[in-house]
Amino acid sequence: MVEAIDVSIAVLLLVPLIALLAIPTYNMVNPTLGGVAFFYWYQILWMPLGALLYFIAALLWEKRDMRVEKAARAASRSKSGARRKRR
């Protein structure tokens, strides 16, 4: 089952990809920043932004894994308790 956290992780990972693959949206010289054309500084801007979004996605993934692991442990405990009662 797809959860909201899975969708959030996917969106966080896809945003920089889509932003950088949409070349016609930033294929221009102006506005310049410190004499650097928009085409270049836009791509450079996405480097730290992409790293930040990846970091947030990784934190969400860890949170998701811990929750799944906790649920699996609880399920295995309840199953082992049910087996003991039957014996």
Contacts in CASP RR format, 6 or more apart in sequence:
PFRMAT RR
TARGET T0000
AUTHOR 0000-0000-0000
METHOD contacts of the structure
MODEL  1
MVEAIDVSIAVLLLVPLIALLAIPTYNMVNPTLGGVAFFYWYQILWMPLG
ALLYFIAALLWEKRDMRVEKAARAASRSKSGARRKRR
3 64 0 8 1.000
5 60 0 8 1.000
5 63 0 8 1.000
5 64 0 8 1.000
6 64 0 8 1.000
8 57 0 8 1.000
8 60 0 8 1.000
9 57 0 8 1.000
9 60 0 8 1.000
9 61 0 8 1.000
9 64 0 8 1.000
12 53 0 8 1.000
12 54 0 8 1.000
12 56 0 8 1.000
12 57 0 8 1.000
12 60 0 8 1.000
13 53 0 8 1.000
13 54 0 8 1.000
13 57 0 8 1.000
15 50 0 8 1.000
15 53 0 8 1.000
16 46 0 8 1.000
16 49 0 8 1.000
16 50 0 8 1.000
16 53 0 8 1.000
16 54 0 8 1.000
19 46 0 8 1.000
20 43 0 8 1.000
20 46 0 8 1.000
26 38 0 8 1.000
26 39 0 8 1.000
26 42 0 8 1.000
26 43 0 8 1.000
27 39 0 8 1.000
28 37 0 8 1.000
28 38 0 8 1.000
28 39 0 8 1.000
29 37 0 8 1.000
29 38 0 8 1.000
29 39 0 8 1.000
30 37 0 8 1.000
30 38 0 8 1.000
31 38 0 8 1.000
32 38 0 8 1.000
33 41 0 8 1.000
END
